[in-house]
Amino acid sequence: MRKTLNLTLFLRHMGSLRTWEDSGVLNREMEMYRALKEHNVNISIISHGGRDEYAFRDQLPGMMILSNWMGLPAPIYERRAHLIHARRLLQSDVLITADSTGIVSALRANWAWRIPLVYRMDYHWSALSRATNPQATLMIDNIIGLEKKGIAAAAQVLASAPEIAEYVVQQAPASAGKVSILPNHVDTEIFRRISAEKRYDLVYIGRLEAVKNLDALLSAVQRLGLSIALIGSGTARGDGSFANDEADRLQAKFGDLDGRIHWLGRIRNDELPVYINQAKVFILCSFTEGHPRALIEAMACAMPVIGSRVPGIQSVLQHGVTGYLCDTDADSIASAIKTVMAQPGLMRRMGENARKFAVENYSLPMLAQREYELLVDVARRHPVDGAARRLAHYVLRRR
């Protein structure tokens, strides 16, 4: 029988289970941890949400939910979570971040309790911030500093794509030996080809933000006279609301193009296969990406996909084989759409190849096994000091 491994997961900066639920991605985000439980991993979740986080216990059986039950201001909670949840943390063998931004509280827990840290980097946090708000140089510098601290402190860095692994090594050459590429997973049983009426020429799934380059995409759609379904909303804020400035700007500029743009808003992740299969082509023409979940989910649905030739996308798509690459300007996007949609044979072949590639590289059982093995290896190489743990427990009991 496998030895039990105690794992504590730190959600993203200002993130909560409620935010994931409201975004429709809670099940998707927790799939990996449900799979890890089958490998005899006990999981605790440190969330920035309040007491209402406990409502998710029934959806996450066997997982311990640790929240900001005192209602502390977010910055204070982020810096004191390692103390508030110390007793549970001291039972942990490994700490892990849910994504690049969950590093602040995780770093403090790693420093205070000497528990090995696995830093999951799904995307370039600093690159995304630079693309979204290039004038905020102080914020970007702070984020780069946090990334470097996380890389330095981590026993293992999990990069979701080769470009991110390269970035980690550029930031800290000495870290090369502790970086592993572990891509995002897709449930290939849910995301698959299904029979559905084609209601849209194109479908886009993702946040409605400037970094997603929707201005150029919708300009291309406008000139080609095609229809597109846009699924998603703005960025989730810490209070559970969504920043929709870019969505409002785009809707004011393009409207619905006489019914050809379908603004569908947020849709639950497990309902997406129907919408993906109702389109002829999936498209994602961002300025930068990490390892985009929506893209690999569309590939698993055997969809022909078009993506921009940028980090995070070009490492997933083989041009003309598993997808079609273009540049980020409206002319190149329009040309790619026109070329792909004029060739039914190409669309069929790319869809079949994309499905095969997704199953072979991104299936949940395979990646859960790999992640489990990495976590066990970290715990083996960096055992928690038993004497220090007992002393910490004693001090906490005396408080």
N, C-alpha and C positions, 0 to 999 in steps of 0.2 A: 504494500500500500504506500502511496506517495505521502511524504512528510507534508504536513500542513504548512502553508506559507501565508503569513499575515501581511497584507498589502494595504497601504493607505493612499487613496487617490485624492489629489488636490484639483478641484475644478478650476476653470479659467478665471482670470482676474474679474472680479465682480460677478462671477457666474453662479448659477444655481440650477437645481433640477427643475424648478418652476420655469425659468427662462428657456431651458431646453424643451420642456413640455409645450410652452406657448409657441415656440418656433417649430414645433412638429417633429423634433429630432431626438427626443428622449430615448425612444427604443433603439434608434440607430447608435446613439452615443454609448448606450449601456450594453449593447450586444457583446462586445469584447469581454466585458467584465462578467457577464453571465456565463460566457464560454470559459473564462478562467476559473470560475467557481467549480465547474465540472472537473477541473484539474486539481481540486482540493486547495484552492486559494480563498482565504477569508478576506473580505473586502470591506474597508471603511471609507466613507466618502466625506471629505471636508468641503462644505458648500458655503457660499456667501449669503444664501437665503436665510429667512427667519424660521420661526416655529412651524410655518405652513409646509416646510420641507418634509416634515414627518408624515404628511399625507401620502407620500410616495412609498411608504414602507411596503404596502401590499404589492406594488409594481416591482419592487426590488427585494424579494424575499431573501433573507439570509445576509443582507448587507446592512451595515451599521451606518446610519445617516447622522452626521455631526454638523450642526448648523450654527448660525449666529443667533442663538435662542435668546440672548440678552438684548438684542436690538442695538448693538453698538454701532456708531458711525462706521461706514465701510472701511476707511483708511485705518482706523484703530483696530478693527477686527482683523483685517488682513495682516497686521503686524503682531497680533497677539493670539492668533488662532492656535499657534503651537503651544501656548500656555493654557488656553481655555480647554483644549482637547488633549492635554498632556498625558493623562492616564491611558487613553486609548492609543495615542501615538507610541507610548512606551511598550506596547505590545506588538508593534510593527517590526517586520523584518526588512521591509523595503518601502520607500516612498516613491510615488510616481505622479507626474503632472499630466493633466488631461490634454493640455496643449502648451504652446510656447508661452502663453501669458500667465500660467498658473504658478510661476516660479517664486514669487515674493514669499508667500507663506511657507512653501516647501523648503526654500533656502533656510528660513529661520528654524524650522523643525529639524532639518539636517544639521545645522550648526549647534543647536541646543542639546539634541539628544543623540547625535552621532549615528543616526540611522542612514544607511546608504540611499542615495537619491538617483532615480532614473528620470532624466529630463527628456520629455517627449517634445520634439520640435516638428509639428505638422506643417509649419510654414515659416517664412522669414518674417518674424514679428516686426523687425525694424524696417525691412523693405516694404512691407505692407503699409506701415505708418508713413514712410517716406512717399509712397505713391499716393496715399490718401490725403496727406496734409504736409507737403514738402516745406512749408514755411515754419513748421513747428520744430525747429532745429534742436531746441533744448530737450523737448520730449523725446525726439529720436535718439539724441545722445544718451539720455537716461535709459531708454530701452536697450540700446546697444550695450550699455554697461551691465544691465540686468542679464542679458543674454550671455555675456562673457562670464559673469559670476556663476550663472547656472551651469555653463559648460565646464568651468573649472571645478565646481563642487561636485558635479555628477560622477557617480561611479560608472554610469552608462548613459550615452545619448542615443535616443532613437530618432533618426531622421526619416521622414516619410518619403523622401525622394533623393536621387543622387545630387541634385543641385544644392539641397539643404546640407547634406553631408559635406560637400565641398566647402560651403560657407562656414560650417563649424570648424573645419580644419584651417581655413584661412584666418578665422578669428583666434584660434588657439592651436597652433601646429602640434603642440605636445599632446593634444586630445585625440590624435588620429587613431590610436589603438583602442579607444573606448567608444567609437562611433559605429553604430550598426544601422543599416537601411531596413526599416520595417514599414512598408507602405500601409495606407489605409485599407480597410477590408470592405467587402461588399457581400451582402447575403445573396448569393446567386440563385437561391431557391425562390426568393421573393422577386428579385430583379431579373427578369427573363422576358423573352418574347411572348406576347399574348395576342390573341386575335382582337383587334379593335379597329373601329372606323377611323380613318385618317381625317381629323378635324382641323389640323394645323400643318402648315408647311414646315415650320421650325418650332423648336421649344428651347427655352433657356431656363435654367434652374440655378438660383443662387441669390446672394444679397444684391439689393439694388443700390450699388455704390459706384463712385467714380472709377475705382480701380478695376471694375468689371467692364469698362469700356462700352457701356450700353448706348451711349450717344452715337458712336460709329456704327454699331450693330443696327440700331433702329434707322439710321440714315440709309444703310444698305438695303434694309427691308423696304423702306419707303420707295426707293428708286426702282426696286425690282417688282413692286406690286404684289408682294407675298404676304402671308399671314404668319403671325408668331404668337405663341403663348409664353408669357413671362410669369414665372413662378418664384415668389420670394418677396422679401420686404427689406427694410433698412436694417442697420446694425442694432442688436439688442443692447439696451442700456442696463446698468446694474439694478435699476428699480423695476425692471420687467417691461418697460416701454420700449419702443423702437424708434430710432432716428430715421425719419423718412424724407429728409431734405432733398436728396438726390432723386428719389422716386417722384416727389412732388414736382421737381424741376422737369423731369423727363415727361411726365404726364401733361404738364403745361405746354411743353414744346411740341410733342407729337400727338397728343390726344389719343384717339383709338384708330386713326387712319381709316375712317369710314368702316369700322368694325374689323379691321385686319390685325390690330394689336389687342390681345386679350390679357388684361391685367388681372391675373388670377390670385395674387396675394400668397399668403403662406398656406401650404398644404402639408398634411402629415406625411412623413417620409414613407410610411408603409403604403400610402395611397399613390405615390408617385409613379409606380410602374404603369398604371393605366394611362396617365397623362403622357408619359414618355412614348408609349406605344400608339398614342393617338396622333403623333407627329411623324413627319417623313424624315426629318433630320434634327439631331441635337446639335446645339452650337454654343461655344464658350470662347469668347475672344478677349479675355482679360489682358491687362498689362503685365500682371504677374500672378502666379499661383503657387501654392505649396504642393499638395497632391490632391487635386480636387475630387471630392467624393461624388458630386453630381456627374462628373465626366465618366468615372469608372462605373457608376450605376447605369448610365445610359449605354455604355459599352456592354455591360452584362445583359441588357435588354436586346442585344443584337442590333442596335441602332447604328446607322452611319453617322459619324460625328465629325464636326468641323471645329478645330481649335486654333488659337493663335500660336505663332511660333515664339513662345516665351518660356522662361523657366517654369517648371511645374507641369507644363502641358506637352512640350516637345519631347520630354523624356518618356511620356506615356504613349504618345501616338507615333506610329511609324507611317510616314506620309504615303498615302495611296494604298496602304495595306490594312492598318487597323483604324485609320482615320485620315483626315485631310487637313493640312496645315496652311495657314495664311498669315499675313502680317496684320497689324492692328488698325490700319487705316480703313476707312469705309470702302474705298475702291477695291482693295485686296479682299476684303470680306465679301463684297458683292460678287467679285469674280469667282471666289471659291464656291459660294452658294450656287451660282449659275452653272459652274462646271460640274459640281457633284450632282445636282438635281437633273441635269441633262443626260446622265448616264445611269440608268436603272441597274445595269449589270455591276457597275462600280459600287453603287450603294449597297447592293445585296452582298457582294464579296467583302466589303469593308465591315458590314454588320456582322457577318458570320465570323470573320477573323477577330473582330473586337470581342465578341462573346467568348470565343476560345481563349483569347489572351486574358480576359478578366477572370475566367474560371481557373486558369492555370496559375495566375499570379496574385489574385486578390481574394480568394475564397476565405471565409471566416474560419472554418476549422483548421486550415493550414496555418494561417497567421496567428491564431490563438495558440497553437502548439509552439510556434516559434517564439512568441512573446513569453509564454510560460517558461520555456527553456532559458531564455535570457534573464528572466527575473530570478529563477533558481540559481543561475550562475552568479548573479550579482550578490545574492544572499550568501552563497558559499564563499565567494572571494572577499566579502566585506561583512563578516559576522559582527553583530551588535555586541558590545562589551557587556557581559552579563553582570559584572560587579557594578559597573556604572549605572546600569538599568535598575538594579536593586536599590542603590543609593538614591537615585532619583525618585523611585517609588516611595522610599522612606521619607524623603523631604516633603513630597507632596502630601503624604498622610498627615504630616505634622503641621501643615498650613491651616 
